[in-house]
Amino acid sequence: KTTSVTLTAAEILGGMITGNQGAAGAAAYTLPLATDLDTALVAIYPGLATGDSFYFSVLNLSVVDAEDITVTTNTGWTLSGDMVVHAGSTTTFPRAGLFLARKTGSGTYTLHRAG
């Protein structure tokens, strides 16, 4: 990704999203609608149930300090933890974020920053 975007369910389920936004500006990666994620998951896992979860990661390839990526909410999501994946020219900040998406009900998820 090179700009702010709304992620698709397929991208989230792919496991890793990489960003290198450029232009010395931060980017927002908006989660897909939780109902869209439900639809995609049920096609793969027909037995999808409340409490099921999966991981995905966001890797920030930028080496410019101002080009952080923030994972932002959408309908049906609750966010828990730091949603910023820092960019930078040093190793001061982690440049990758591990996220756990947990199904909390029909068309609802909580996204936890796991690492």
OpenMM code with the backbone's topology and positions (N, CA, C; nanometers):
from openmm import Vec3, app, unit

residues = "LYS THR THR SER VAL THR LEU THR ALA ALA GLU ILE LEU GLY GLY MET ILE THR GLY ASN GLN GLY ALA ALA GLY ALA ALA ALA TYR THR LEU PRO LEU ALA THR ASP LEU ASP THR ALA LEU VAL ALA ILE TYR PRO GLY LEU ALA THR GLY ASP SER PHE TYR PHE SER VAL LEU ASN LEU SER VAL VAL ASP ALA GLU ASP ILE THR VAL THR THR ASN THR GLY TRP THR LEU SER GLY ASP MET VAL VAL HIS ALA GLY SER THR THR THR PHE PRO ARG ALA GLY LEU PHE LEU ALA ARG LYS THR GLY SER GLY THR TYR THR LEU HIS ARG ALA GLY".split()
positions = [
    Vec3(0.0842, -0.1183, 0.0000),
    Vec3(0.0000, 0.0000, 0.0000),
    Vec3(0.0879, 0.1235, 0.0000),
    Vec3(0.0435, 0.2261, -0.0678),
    Vec3(0.1215, 0.3496, -0.0747),
    Vec3(0.0431, 0.4721, -0.0287),
    Vec3(-0.0839, 0.4548, 0.0070),
    Vec3(-0.1670, 0.5656, 0.0540),
    Vec3(-0.2656, 0.5120, 0.1571),
    Vec3(-0.3438, 0.6009, 0.2147),
    Vec3(-0.4524, 0.5582, 0.3024),
    Vec3(-0.5530, 0.4788, 0.2207),
    Vec3(-0.6034, 0.3695, 0.2769),
    Vec3(-0.6942, 0.2809, 0.2042),
    Vec3(-0.7928, 0.2163, 0.3002),
    Vec3(-0.8997, 0.1603, 0.2432),
    Vec3(-0.9846, 0.0675, 0.3162),
    Vec3(-0.9417, -0.0722, 0.2739),
    Vec3(-0.8997, -0.1497, 0.3705),
    Vec3(-0.8546, -0.2861, 0.3439),
    Vec3(-0.9728, -0.3746, 0.3081),
    Vec3(-0.9487, -0.4773, 0.2308),
    Vec3(-1.0521, -0.5749, 0.1990),
    Vec3(-1.0415, -0.6936, 0.2942),
    Vec3(-1.1487, -0.7698, 0.3021),
    Vec3(-1.1455, -0.8914, 0.3832),
    Vec3(-1.0373, -0.9858, 0.3318),
    Vec3(-1.0228, -0.9962, 0.2009),
    Vec3(-0.9207, -1.0843, 0.1428),
    Vec3(-0.7804, -1.0411, 0.1842),
    Vec3(-0.7553, -0.9114, 0.1891),
    Vec3(-0.6236, -0.8631, 0.2307),
    Vec3(-0.5953, -0.8988, 0.3761),
    Vec3(-0.6939, -0.8802, 0.4620),
    Vec3(-0.6783, -0.9150, 0.6034),
    Vec3(-0.6525, -1.0652, 0.6176),
    Vec3(-0.7302, -1.1449, 0.5471),
    Vec3(-0.7169, -1.2902, 0.5566),
    Vec3(-0.5893, -1.3417, 0.4907),
    Vec3(-0.5277, -1.2596, 0.4057),
    Vec3(-0.4009, -1.2971, 0.3437),
    Vec3(-0.2867, -1.3053, 0.4432),
    Vec3(-0.3017, -1.2421, 0.5579),
    Vec3(-0.2048, -1.2571, 0.6654),
    Vec3(-0.1031, -1.1462, 0.6812),
    Vec3(-0.0595, -1.0840, 0.5734),
    Vec3(0.0389, -0.9761, 0.5852),
    Vec3(0.0074, -0.8634, 0.4883),
    Vec3(0.0077, -0.7430, 0.5424),
    Vec3(-0.0149, -0.6232, 0.4625),
    Vec3(0.1120, -0.5392, 0.4753),
    Vec3(0.1661, -0.4975, 0.3623),
    Vec3(0.2856, -0.4139, 0.3649),
    Vec3(0.2514, -0.2738, 0.3169),
    Vec3(0.3177, -0.1770, 0.3767),
    Vec3(0.2958, -0.0386, 0.3382),
    Vec3(0.4267, 0.0360, 0.3246),
    Vec3(0.4293, 0.1278, 0.2308),
    Vec3(0.5422, 0.2173, 0.2107),
    Vec3(0.4845, 0.3430, 0.1459),
    Vec3(0.4195, 0.4258, 0.2282),
    Vec3(0.3327, 0.5310, 0.1770),
    Vec3(0.4014, 0.6476, 0.1091),
    Vec3(0.5195, 0.6861, 0.1467),
    Vec3(0.5865, 0.7960, 0.0774),
    Vec3(0.5230, 0.9313, 0.1038),
    Vec3(0.5753, 1.0328, 0.0386),
    Vec3(0.5257, 1.1704, 0.0461),
    Vec3(0.5363, 1.2291, 0.1861),
    Vec3(0.6185, 1.1683, 0.2721),
    Vec3(0.6419, 1.2178, 0.4083),
    Vec3(0.5129, 1.2398, 0.4857),
    Vec3(0.4157, 1.1514, 0.4678),
    Vec3(0.2897, 1.1624, 0.5393),
    Vec3(0.2428, 1.0284, 0.5930),
    Vec3(0.1686, 1.0346, 0.7003),
    Vec3(0.1127, 0.9147, 0.7615),
    Vec3(-0.0014, 0.8592, 0.6768),
    Vec3(-0.0367, 0.7340, 0.7013),
    Vec3(-0.1467, 0.6698, 0.6288),
    Vec3(-0.2411, 0.6020, 0.7272),
    Vec3(-0.3683, 0.5965, 0.6913),
    Vec3(-0.4694, 0.5245, 0.7684),
    Vec3(-0.5146, 0.4040, 0.6876),
    Vec3(-0.5096, 0.2878, 0.7492),
    Vec3(-0.5585, 0.1642, 0.6870),
    Vec3(-0.6869, 0.1269, 0.7591),
    Vec3(-0.7991, 0.1560, 0.6961),
    Vec3(-0.9295, 0.1307, 0.7551),
    Vec3(-0.9652, -0.0164, 0.7383),
    Vec3(-1.0133, -0.0762, 0.8448),
    Vec3(-1.0551, -0.2166, 0.8397),
    Vec3(-1.1765, -0.2324, 0.7485),
    Vec3(-1.1960, -0.3522, 0.6917),
    Vec3(-1.3176, -0.3742, 0.6122),
    Vec3(-1.4395, -0.3784, 0.7049),
    Vec3(-1.5568, -0.3624, 0.6484),
    Vec3(-1.6779, -0.3811, 0.7290),
    Vec3(-1.6729, -0.5196, 0.7936),
    Vec3(-1.7114, -0.5285, 0.9179),
    Vec3(-1.7092, -0.6578, 0.9868),
    Vec3(-1.8037, -0.7581, 0.9200),
    Vec3(-1.9129, -0.7108, 0.8633),
    Vec3(-2.0043, -0.8019, 0.7934),
    Vec3(-1.9396, -0.8583, 0.6672),
    Vec3(-1.8566, -0.7782, 0.5999),
    Vec3(-1.7833, -0.8281, 0.4831),
    Vec3(-1.6825, -0.9357, 0.5246),
    Vec3(-1.6188, -0.9148, 0.6391),
    Vec3(-1.5255, -1.0154, 0.6895),
    Vec3(-1.6002, -1.1441, 0.7241),
    Vec3(-1.7165, -1.1322, 0.7881),
    Vec3(-1.7995, -1.2504, 0.8173),
    Vec3(-1.8295, -1.3293, 0.6898),
    Vec3(-1.8722, -1.2600, 0.5858),
    Vec3(-1.9063, -1.3246, 0.4593),
    Vec3(-1.7864, -1.4002, 0.4028),
    Vec3(-1.6703, -1.3353, 0.4024),
    Vec3(-1.5491, -1.3989, 0.3501),
    Vec3(-1.5072, -1.5183, 0.4348),
    Vec3(-1.5151, -1.5045, 0.5658),
    Vec3(-1.4741, -1.6143, 0.6536),
    Vec3(-1.5676, -1.7339, 0.6460),
    Vec3(-1.6970, -1.7095, 0.6396),
    Vec3(-1.7930, -1.8206, 0.6324),
    Vec3(-1.7730, -1.9015, 0.5043),
    Vec3(-1.7305, -1.8350, 0.3971),
    Vec3(-1.7032, -1.9071, 0.2725),
    Vec3(-1.5856, -2.0033, 0.2894),
    Vec3(-1.4914, -1.9679, 0.3763),
    Vec3(-1.3733, -2.0517, 0.4000),
    Vec3(-1.3958, -2.1478, 0.5160),
    Vec3(-1.4576, -2.0977, 0.6222),
    Vec3(-1.4808, -2.1740, 0.7449),
    Vec3(-1.6296, -2.1716, 0.7773),
    Vec3(-1.7076, -2.2650, 0.7212),
    Vec3(-1.8530, -2.2634, 0.7424),
    Vec3(-1.8943, -2.2712, 0.8893),
    Vec3(-1.8080, -2.3226, 0.9743),
    Vec3(-1.8406, -2.3355, 1.1160),
    Vec3(-1.7973, -2.2167, 1.1995),
    Vec3(-1.7711, -2.1025, 1.1367),
    Vec3(-1.7260, -1.9833, 1.2075),
    Vec3(-1.8194, -1.9517, 1.3242),
    Vec3(-1.7598, -1.9292, 1.4418),
    Vec3(-1.8407, -1.9063, 1.5614),
    Vec3(-1.7833, -1.7907, 1.6435),
    Vec3(-1.8664, -1.7341, 1.7276),
    Vec3(-1.8219, -1.6319, 1.8212),
    Vec3(-1.7068, -1.6888, 1.9041),
    Vec3(-1.6030, -1.6091, 1.9189),
    Vec3(-1.4844, -1.6519, 1.9926),
    Vec3(-1.3705, -1.6968, 1.9024),
    Vec3(-1.4009, -1.7283, 1.7756),
    Vec3(-1.2954, -1.7652, 1.6815),
    Vec3(-1.2092, -1.6435, 1.6525),
    Vec3(-1.0828, -1.6682, 1.6206),
    Vec3(-0.9921, -1.5570, 1.5964),
    Vec3(-0.8848, -1.5950, 1.4957),
    Vec3(-0.8164, -1.4927, 1.4457),
    Vec3(-0.7045, -1.5134, 1.3550),
    Vec3(-0.6109, -1.3937, 1.3664),
    Vec3(-0.4865, -1.4166, 1.3238),
    Vec3(-0.3844, -1.3125, 1.3266),
    Vec3(-0.3576, -1.2595, 1.1863),
    Vec3(-0.3171, -1.1333, 1.1798),
    Vec3(-0.2578, -1.0785, 1.0587),
    Vec3(-0.1558, -0.9725, 1.1018),
    Vec3(-0.0681, -0.9382, 1.0114),
    Vec3(0.0339, -0.8396, 1.0453),
    Vec3(0.0358, -0.7263, 0.9441),
    Vec3(0.0851, -0.6123, 0.9911),
    Vec3(0.1068, -0.4954, 0.9068),
    Vec3(0.2543, -0.4606, 0.9199),
    Vec3(0.3235, -0.4558, 0.8087),
    Vec3(0.4653, -0.4254, 0.8045),
    Vec3(0.4842, -0.2905, 0.7368),
    Vec3(0.5488, -0.1983, 0.8064),
    Vec3(0.5741, -0.0652, 0.7520),
    Vec3(0.7168, -0.0631, 0.6966),
    Vec3(0.7291, -0.0546, 0.5654),
    Vec3(0.8595, -0.0567, 0.4992),
    Vec3(0.9265, 0.0802, 0.4923),
    Vec3(0.8535, 0.1847, 0.5256),
    Vec3(0.9069, 0.3197, 0.5142),
    Vec3(1.0191, 0.3443, 0.6149),
    Vec3(1.1185, 0.4201, 0.5740),
    Vec3(1.2258, 0.4607, 0.6651),
    Vec3(1.2174, 0.6095, 0.6987),
    Vec3(1.1047, 0.6720, 0.6664),
    Vec3(1.0823, 0.8139, 0.6961),
    Vec3(0.9934, 0.8221, 0.8201),
    Vec3(1.0446, 0.8877, 0.9246),
    Vec3(0.9749, 0.8902, 1.0535),
    Vec3(0.8297, 0.9363, 1.0464),
    Vec3(0.7959, 1.0248, 0.9541),
    Vec3(0.6606, 1.0808, 0.9463),
    Vec3(0.5603, 0.9872, 0.8790),
    Vec3(0.6036, 0.8722, 0.8289),
    Vec3(0.5164, 0.7865, 0.7478),
    Vec3(0.4609, 0.6668, 0.8255),
    Vec3(0.4080, 0.6954, 0.9438),
    Vec3(0.3446, 0.5910, 1.0241),
    Vec3(0.2161, 0.5417, 0.9581),
    Vec3(0.1778, 0.4195, 0.9905),
    Vec3(0.0504, 0.3619, 0.9461),
    Vec3(-0.0363, 0.3438, 1.0700),
    Vec3(-0.1603, 0.3899, 1.0633),
    Vec3(-0.2549, 0.3684, 1.1724),
    Vec3(-0.3693, 0.2817, 1.1210),
    Vec3(-0.3941, 0.1709, 1.1888),
    Vec3(-0.5082, 0.0856, 1.1565),
    Vec3(-0.6301, 0.1496, 1.2216),
    Vec3(-0.7341, 0.1768, 1.1409),
    Vec3(-0.8520, 0.2471, 1.1918),
    Vec3(-0.9765, 0.1595, 1.1818),
    Vec3(-1.0743, 0.1951, 1.2586),
    Vec3(-1.1946, 0.1143, 1.2733),
    Vec3(-1.2907, 0.1309, 1.1561),
    Vec3(-1.3887, 0.0448, 1.1528),
    Vec3(-1.4991, 0.0524, 1.0582),
    Vec3(-1.6199, -0.0070, 1.1299),
    Vec3(-1.7346, -0.0081, 1.0670),
    Vec3(-1.8567, -0.0583, 1.1290),
    Vec3(-1.8390, -0.2031, 1.1734),
    Vec3(-1.8702, -0.2281, 1.3002),
    Vec3(-1.8658, -0.3636, 1.3549),
    Vec3(-1.7361, -0.3979, 1.4267),
    Vec3(-1.6434, -0.3040, 1.4364),
    Vec3(-1.5133, -0.3285, 1.4981),
    Vec3(-1.4977, -0.2508, 1.6284),
    Vec3(-1.4287, -0.3115, 1.7239),
    Vec3(-1.3796, -0.2448, 1.8439),
    Vec3(-1.2290, -0.2628, 1.8440),
    Vec3(-1.1561, -0.1558, 1.8725),
    Vec3(-1.0103, -0.1616, 1.8712),
    Vec3(-0.9563, -0.1649, 2.0133),
    Vec3(-0.8501, -0.2436, 2.0332),
    Vec3(-0.7890, -0.2576, 2.1645),
    Vec3(-0.6373, -0.2531, 2.1504),
    Vec3(-0.5764, -0.1517, 2.2094),
    Vec3(-0.4313, -0.1405, 2.2036),
    Vec3(-0.3855, -0.0374, 2.1031),
    Vec3(-0.2554, -0.0285, 2.0862),
    Vec3(-0.1920, 0.0693, 1.9986),
    Vec3(-0.2077, 0.0261, 1.8536),
    Vec3(-0.2718, 0.1060, 1.7737),
    Vec3(-0.2983, 0.0719, 1.6336),
    Vec3(-0.1988, 0.1365, 1.5374),
    Vec3(-0.0947, 0.2010, 1.5899),
    Vec3(0.0045, 0.2670, 1.5051),
    Vec3(0.1215, 0.1724, 1.4783),
    Vec3(0.1533, 0.1568, 1.3502),
    Vec3(0.2718, 0.0819, 1.3086),
    Vec3(0.3713, 0.1871, 1.2605),
    Vec3(0.4738, 0.2070, 1.3406),
    Vec3(0.5675, 0.3159, 1.3163),
    Vec3(0.6593, 0.2893, 1.1977),
    Vec3(0.6937, 0.3969, 1.1329),
    Vec3(0.7996, 0.3958, 1.0327),
    Vec3(0.9224, 0.4538, 1.1002),
    Vec3(1.0340, 0.4497, 1.0339),
    Vec3(1.1493, 0.5179, 1.0896),
    Vec3(1.2809, 0.4694, 1.0359),
    Vec3(1.3786, 0.5539, 1.0522),
    Vec3(1.5116, 0.5234, 1.0035),
    Vec3(1.5967, 0.4552, 1.1095),
    Vec3(1.5402, 0.4331, 1.2282),
    Vec3(1.6116, 0.3644, 1.3352),
    Vec3(1.5304, 0.2442, 1.3801),
    Vec3(1.5847, 0.1716, 1.4723),
    Vec3(1.5126, 0.0547, 1.5255),
    Vec3(1.4415, 0.0882, 1.6561),
    Vec3(1.4217, 0.2176, 1.6832),
    Vec3(1.3577, 0.2604, 1.8077),
    Vec3(1.2158, 0.2056, 1.8199),
    Vec3(1.1415, 0.2073, 1.7124),
    Vec3(1.0023, 0.1610, 1.7143),
    Vec3(0.9908, 0.0292, 1.6399),
    Vec3(0.8998, -0.0566, 1.6820),
    Vec3(0.8745, -0.1744, 1.5980),
    Vec3(0.8107, -0.1293, 1.4673),
    Vec3(0.8584, -0.1812, 1.3575),
    Vec3(0.8068, -0.1422, 1.2270),
    Vec3(0.7073, -0.2429, 1.1744),
    Vec3(0.6611, -0.3299, 1.2612),
    Vec3(0.5584, -0.4276, 1.2247),
    Vec3(0.4604, -0.4387, 1.3403),
    Vec3(0.3370, -0.4676, 1.3065),
    Vec3(0.2354, -0.4882, 1.4085),
    Vec3(0.1676, -0.6212, 1.3855),
    Vec3(0.1531, -0.6980, 1.4919),
    Vec3(0.0787, -0.8235, 1.4875),
    Vec3(-0.0573, -0.7971, 1.5520),
    Vec3(-0.1627, -0.8321, 1.4807),
    Vec3(-0.2979, -0.8040, 1.5272),
    Vec3(-0.3786, -0.9328, 1.5365),
    Vec3(-0.4613, -0.9427, 1.6405),
    Vec3(-0.5515, -1.0557, 1.6593),
    Vec3(-0.6941, -1.0061, 1.6414),
    Vec3(-0.7632, -1.0599, 1.5417),
    Vec3(-0.9044, -1.0268, 1.5187),
    Vec3(-0.9879, -1.1384, 1.5816),
    Vec3(-1.0744, -1.1021, 1.6748),
    Vec3(-1.1577, -1.2002, 1.7453),
    Vec3(-1.3042, -1.1699, 1.7187),
    Vec3(-1.3764, -1.2717, 1.6716),
    Vec3(-1.5197, -1.2571, 1.6440),
    Vec3(-1.5945, -1.2498, 1.7768),
    Vec3(-1.6717, -1.1426, 1.7946),
    Vec3(-1.7438, -1.1243, 1.9199),
    Vec3(-1.8946, -1.1414, 1.9055),
    Vec3(-1.9418, -1.1587, 1.7823),
    Vec3(-2.0836, -1.1765, 1.7564),
    Vec3(-2.1088, -1.1715, 1.6074),
    Vec3(-2.2346, -1.1680, 1.5697),
    Vec3(-2.2692, -1.1608, 1.4277),
    Vec3(-2.2311, -1.0236, 1.3734),
    Vec3(-2.1347, -1.0210, 1.2826),
    Vec3(-2.0914, -0.8951, 1.2235),
    Vec3(-2.0160, -0.8049, 1.3183),
    Vec3(-1.9540, -0.8614, 1.4222),
    Vec3(-1.8749, -0.7813, 1.5152),
    Vec3(-1.7439, -0.8520, 1.5496),
    Vec3(-1.6384, -0.7710, 1.5595),
    Vec3(-1.5052, -0.8204, 1.5919),
    Vec3(-1.4365, -0.7209, 1.6840),
    Vec3(-1.3421, -0.7710, 1.7617),
    Vec3(-1.2497, -0.6861, 1.8347),
    Vec3(-1.1121, -0.7112, 1.7780),
    Vec3(-1.0394, -0.6034, 1.7501),
    Vec3(-0.9030, -0.6141, 1.7007),
    Vec3(-0.8095, -0.5759, 1.8137),
    Vec3(-0.7211, -0.6686, 1.8499),
    Vec3(-0.6244, -0.6483, 1.9574),
    Vec3(-0.4848, -0.6341, 1.8972),
    Vec3(-0.4067, -0.5425, 1.9466),
    Vec3(-0.2654, -0.5352, 1.9075),
    Vec3(-0.1955, -0.6425, 1.9912),
    Vec3(-0.1401, -0.7400, 1.9228),
    Vec3(-0.0773, -0.8536, 1.9916),
    Vec3(0.0750, -0.8421, 1.9954),
    Vec3(0.1302, -0.7576, 1.9136),
    Vec3(0.2762, -0.7472, 1.9139),
    Vec3(0.3225, -0.6402, 1.8190),
] * unit.nanometer
topology = app.Topology()
chain = topology.addChain("A")
for resn in residues:
    res = topology.addResidue(resn, chain)
    for name in ("N", "CA", "C"):
        topology.addAtom(name, app.Element.getBySymbol(name[0]), res)
